[in-house]
Amino acid sequence: MFVLTLLAAIAAAQAQDAGAPLHVGSAKRLVWDNCLLDKAEGIRFEMHRPQRTGERNLVGEHPWESWQIGGMSSLLQENGKFRLWYGVSHGIRHGEEYAIAYAESHDGIQWTKPELGLVEYAGSKENNLVVGYSAVIGQVFVDPRAEAGERYRMLAAIYPTKDADPPRYLTLLSSPDGLNWSKPERNVVREGDFALDTQSQAFWDRDRLSYVLFTRMGPWRQVGRSESSDPFSFSPPVNVLRPDDPVKADYYQAGVTKYEEAANAYFGLVPIFFHPGDERGNPADGNPPLTFNYAGNPVAAVAPDTLDIHLFTSNDSLAWRRHGDHAPFLGLGLDDEFDSRSLYPGVGYAVVGGEIWLYYSAYDCTHLESLDGKDPFSKYLGTITRATLRLDGFVSATAGHSGAEIVTRPLVFSGDKLELNVDCSAGGHVNVELQGADGHPLSEFGLAQCDRIYHNHLKKTVTWKGRAGLSHLAGTPVRLRLVMRDCRLYAFQFAAKSP
């Protein structure tokens, strides 16, 4: 559990020029956005773990998936359909037999791998491959600035199988439908220290009005970021996520997704690789290393040689906060289960009812053990699985039984009513007061006039003696004062009237 002290909350707010009103419009705001706060007494900021379903939604079943499935994947939810692009491999020569496949679903649970007839494999096009040359999936996104024939973009890492010009690089492919992709042309990242054997991300950011790219960089393993007005030309990445002690555990990839349900909200599902050793790879605790084979040669790994997924959040994609006090967001399954050794996040998410659905790859082998030359369709093959989380439910501002209080910075909104995503326990409640920028209660919107909120709500309209309309206050700086007991606040929104 991550606890944010009052001092830290105030410092974060001051760093964002707390004296100036913040224009929030009618967009939802999540409570991890600490620049909203001017006061937080008795509040702890609590990470919430998703519920593992235990489903094996996608598994290897075809020859082109016979060595590995997943590791990297990208999800879009469009017109009632779930669409997933994922990595596959059919050999053990690291990086030389990677390809990109496609699956789809109408419920997000049962998936089909359609025969697309696009890529030849072993003399046949009866497969679900969309990229057949050696490529590692980065991210598929819809580019609102692109022409119709190029509206789908895919960031991909290219690994030529033989000496080639250019050598391996990050490229951006285009497609009219997400299935028929253009050929790679050039590196979209100018010179810089970055790695391509893990998943990179790129997307159009509607809040920053630019393209943002995340990739792994050195030394060791950390996360770099670049931003550009041109998706085909990024400057060298600059470090934004650096491990506390990279000798013991490092950040295998970024796993960054923009959370489109709210403004200025980004989450990073970072797989942290645990291998505590010295600069020569010798175990730090003196225990003997784990030994495996790779392409017929012995290799050694520092125990535990495992990865699980940790939560980072940001309100600008530049400054990041780690949650959970080093506890995982998605942890390993029980020993001998399919997710017992290594987890790798996909990018993207789906909203289904009041839940967020997250997809990730899981393995019952350690990092280096996955390279062991096992038979095709061995137990090390991998699974793409699903976890669920409450809508907006990554982090809450949690009040205990003794009570707590939050006061925001002055906010300028454009909506008509105030809605809360809040979970009150059976004995919990929250009251809301609207204040002027000076901190004094507004007439008819004081704490005593608020109709106390009980129970558990994804979108609860706040009323004051039955009155909800706030349009007459739109454009005027106001503060929110929330007095809470035994409840969790996830998000708030000055919402517009329903049409």
N, C-alpha and C positions, 0 to 999 in steps of 0.2 A: 504494500500500500504506500503510495507516494503522498507525503504530507507537506503541504505548502504553508509556511508560516506567514503570519500577517506582515512581518517585515519584508519577506520576499515578494509578497503580492503587491505591497505598496511600491517597492523598488521597481518591479516590472511595469507598473502603471506609470510611474514617474519617467521611466525610460522612454515611454511613448508620448511624452508631453501631456501629462495628465491634466493640465490646466485648460487645454483646448477641447471644445466639444468634439465628440466623435460622431460622424455621420453614419448611421446604421441603416437608413432607408427602411425598407420593409423586409429585409432579408433576415433569415434565422442567424443567430449567433450562439456558438457553443461556449460552455464555461471554461474550456481550456484556454480561451483567449483572455489571458490575464491582463491585457492592456485595458480591458473594460472596467477593472475594479479600482475603486478608490479606498475601499475599506472591506476587510474580511475578518470577522471575529468569530472564533469557535468553529471555523470551517476547515475541513481537510479535503484535499483533492484526491479522489479515489479512482484508481484504474479498475475497470470491470472486464473480466475475462469472458470471451465468447464461449458458447456451448459447443463442444465437439459433437458432431453427429455420429461419428464412427462409420460413416458411409464410405464405400469405395466407389466413388462416382465414375471415375475413369481409370481403367487398368490396361496394361499392355496385352494385346491379343492378336496383333498382326506382325508379320516379319519385320516391318520397318520400326516396330516398337519393341523388338525382342531383347534389347539390352537395357533400355531405360525409357521411362515415360515421365513427363513433367520436369520438375526442377525449375522451370520457368513457364509461366502461363499469363495470359492477358484476357480479361473478361469484359464484354459489353452486354448490356441489357437493352434490347431494342424491340419496340412494337410487340411486346408480349413474348419475345424469344430471348433465351440465354445463348450467347455466342462465346465460344472459348477457343483461343489459339494457344497451342501448347507445344513444347519441345519433345522430340522423340529421337532415339538413337538406336542403331542396329549393330554397333561394333564397339570395341574397347580402345581404339586408337584415339585418344582423348581429343575431341573436337572435330574429327575428320568425317564422322558419319552422322552428325546432327542434321536434323531437318525440322520443318514446322508443319504441324498438322492442325486440323480444324474439327470441332465437334459442336453440336447444338442441342438445345433442349427446350421444351415448352413448360416444364415445371422446375427446372434447376436441379432435379434429383436424378431422373432417368435421362441419359444422354445417348445420342446417336452419332455415329461417325459416317457421314454420307460419302458415297462413292462420287467423287467430284470430276474425275476424268481430266485432271489438269496436269499432273506431274507423273512422269514415267518412273516406275520402280520395278526393277527386275523384269523389264520387258512388258509391263502392264501399267495402265493408268487407272485400274480399278482400286482406288485407294482414297484416303481423305487428306492427302498431302496438298499443301498450298505453296510451299517453298521446298524444292527438292535438293538444291545445292547446299553445301555445308554452311548453315546459318543458325544462330542462336536467337530465339525470340526475345525482343525487348518489350515493346508495348504497342498495342493497336489502339488508335484513338480516332475520333471523328474530328476533322479540321474544319471549322466553320468558315475559314477564309479560303479554302481550296475550291477549285472548279469541281463541278459535279463528277467528272470522271476521275477525280483524285481525292475525293472527300475522305476516304479512309487512308490513314497513314500507319505505317509500321516501322518502328525503330528496330533494327536488327543488327547483330554482329556477324560479320562474314569471315569465315575461315577457309581460305582456298586450300584445296587438298594437295596441290603441288605448288612449286615456285610460281608466283604470280605477281602481277603489277596491276593495282596496288596490293600490298600485303594486307593482312587482316585489318578490318576497320569497321567503324559504326556507320551505317548508312540508313537512309530513310526511303522506304518503298511506298508506292501509291497504288490505290485501287478504287474502282467505282463501286464495288460491292463487298469488299473484304475477302474475296476469294481469288480473283484474278489480279495478281500483283505485278508491278513493273520490275524490271531487272535492276540490280544495284548499279549505281553510277560512280559515286564518290564518297569519301569520308565526310561526314557532316560536322565533325569536331576538329578544329584546328589543332596543331601540335599540343600535346599535353601528356601528363602521366596518368593514363587510365587503363583499366583492364577490361577485357571483352569476354572472359569465360564465365561471367555471371550476368544476371539480368540488369539491363539499364532501362531507364524510363524517359519518355518525352511526351509532352502533351501541351495543348493550347490552354492557357490560364486566362479565364474570362475576367478575373479580378485584377490581374496585372497587365492584361492586354498584351501578352507576349508568349513565346514558347519557352518552356522550362525543361531542362534536361538534367537527369541525375545518373551518375555512373560510379562504379568503384574505381578508386585510385590508390596509389601508393604514397609513401612506403607502407609496408604491411597491408592491411585492408581497412580502408576508410571510405567515406562517401563524399564525392565531389558534385558540384552543381554548376550549371551554366544557363544563361538566359539570353534570348535573341529575338529579334523581330523577324528573322528569316529562319525557317525550320531546317534549311539545308546548310546553315553556316553558324556554328556555335564556337565561341571562344574557348580556350582551355578551361576545364573545370576548376573551381576553387573549392577547397575543403569546407564542408559545413557540418559534418559529423565525424568526430574522431574518438576512437575507443579510449577508455580510461587507462587501460594497461594492455596494449596490443600484443605483448609477449604472452599474456594469459588468455585473452579473448579478443577477437577482432570482429569488425562489421563486414559480413560476407557480401552484402549488397544493400541497396537502399530500400527497395520495396515501397516507394512513395506513391501514394494515390491522392489526387485532389478530391476532397469530400464535397460533392456538388450540391448536397442538401443544405448547405450553409455557406455564408460568405467567409472568405479568408480562413479556410479550414483545410489543413493537409494532415494526413496521417502516414507515418512510415512504419511498416511492419518489417523490422530489421532482423534477419537471421544472424544470431551471434554465434560465432565459431569458437568453441572452447578447446584450447590446446595449450595448456600451461607449460611452457618450456623456455629455455634460454635462447640466445640469438643463434645458436647452432642447431636448434630443434631438440636438444636434450631435455628430458622431462625435468621440470623444476623441482619436483618432490623426490627425485631419485628412483622412482619406480621404473621398471622396465617398460619400453615402448610396446605398442601393439604392432604386430607384423602381419603384412598381407603381401599379395603378389600383384604386380601391375605389368601386363603384357609379358608375363613369364619371368619378371624380375622381382626380387624381394624389395619391399618398401616398408618403412617404419613410420608409425604415427604416434604422437604424444596423446596419451589418454586424457580425457574421455573421447576426443575426436568427434564430438557431437555438436549439433546445432538445434536451437529452438528459437522462437520468434518473439521479439520484444517490441513494445509500443513507444513510438516517438510522435509528438504532435507539434504543429507550428501554425501560426496565424499569418505568416508571410512567405513561407518556404525557405527562409534564410536562417532564422534562429529556431532551434529545436529543443524540446524538453523531453527527457526520458522519464517514463512513468513506471510505477511498480516497484521501486526500490530494488532494482536488479532482478525482480521476479519476472518470469516470462508472461507474455500476453497469451501465447499459445504454447503449451508445454508438451513434453513427450508423453506418449502413451505408455501403458504398462509393458514390461519386458515381454518380448516375443510377439507383441502386437505389431501391426503394419506401420505404425507411426512411433516406434520405440527408440529411434536413434537420430534421425535427421529430419528437420522440417524446413521447407523453403516457401516463402509467400508467393502468391500470384499478385498481379496488380489488377485494380478494378474491384468493383463490388456490385451487388444487386440489392434493391430494396423490394421486399415482399411483405405486404401488410405493414406491420409495425416492427419489422426486423431488417437488419443488414445481414446479407449472406456473403461470406468470405470463402474463397477457394484457395487451397494451398497443396503443395506436394509433400508427401510423407514417405519415409523409407525406414525399413528395419535393419539398416546397415549404417555404419559410421561414415564419415566423410571420405577417408581413403579406402575404406572397405568397399565402397561403391565402385571403385576402379578395379577391384579384384576380378580376374578373368573367369567369371562363373559361366555356366551354361546359359544359353538363351532362355528367357522366361523363368529365370531363377527367382528366388525369394527377394532378391535385391532390386527387382525391377522398378518398384515404386507405384504409388497411388496418388491420384488427385482426389482430394476429399473436401468436405464442406464444414464450416462452423457458422453459428448464428449469434447475433448480438442485437440487443435492443436498439431501435432507431436512435441515433445520436449518442449511443450508450458507451462510448469509449471511456469517458472520464466524467465523474460527477463532482459537484460541490456538495459535500455531504455534511449534514448537521446531525449531531448526536442528541441524546436525551436532554442534555443540559441547555440545548438551544444554540443558535448561531445567527449571525446577521451579516448581510452583504449590502454594500452601497456602491453603485456604479459611478463611473465618471459621468459628466453631463453628456447626454445622448441626443442627437437630432434624428428624428424618425419621420417616415412618410406614410405609415400605415394608419389603420383605424382602430385596432384593438391589440391588446397584449395577450400573447399565448405563452404558456409554459409547458415544457416537457419535464415533468416532475413525478417522482415516486415517493409518496408519503406512506409510511408504515401504518399499521392499524391505529396506532395512537399518534401518528405524526400529522403535521399541518404546516402551512405557510401562509403568511399575510404579506401583502404588497402595498407599498406606499409610493406615490409619485411625488417627487420633490422638484422645486425649481433648481436652477443651477447653483443657487446660493445655499442649498441644503435644507430649505424650509419646506414643509409639506404644502402641497397645492390644495386649495379649498375643494372639498368634496372628494378628494383622493387620498385622504390620510389613512393611517394604519387602522384606526378604529372604524372607518367607513368600509374597509375592504371586506368582502364576503369570504370568510376563511376557506381555504382550499384543503380538502381532505382527499384521500384515496390515491390511485395510481393513474396518471394521464400522459398520453403522448402529446396532446395538444389541448390544453385547458385554457379557456378564455377567462381572464381575470375580470371580476366585476366589483364595483363599489356601490353598495345598496342597490344591486341589480343593474347598474349602469356599466356598459362596456365601451361605448363609443369614445374614441380619443382623437378624432380627426381635427377637432378645434385646437389641439395642442401640437399637431404636426408642424415641423419646421422650427419649433421652439425648444431650446435645450432643457431636458428634464433628467433627473436622476431616478433610478430605481432603488428602493430600499426593500429588501426581502428579509423578513424575520421568520426563521425556520426552526422546526424541531422534528427530530427523527424522520428526516426526509433527504432525498437526493435530487438535486436540480441538475439537469443535463443541458438545457438550452432554453432560450427565450426568443420571441419574435414579435415585433410590432407588425402584425399581419394586415394585409389589405382586405377589404370586404370581399366576400365571395361573390362571383358574378351571378 
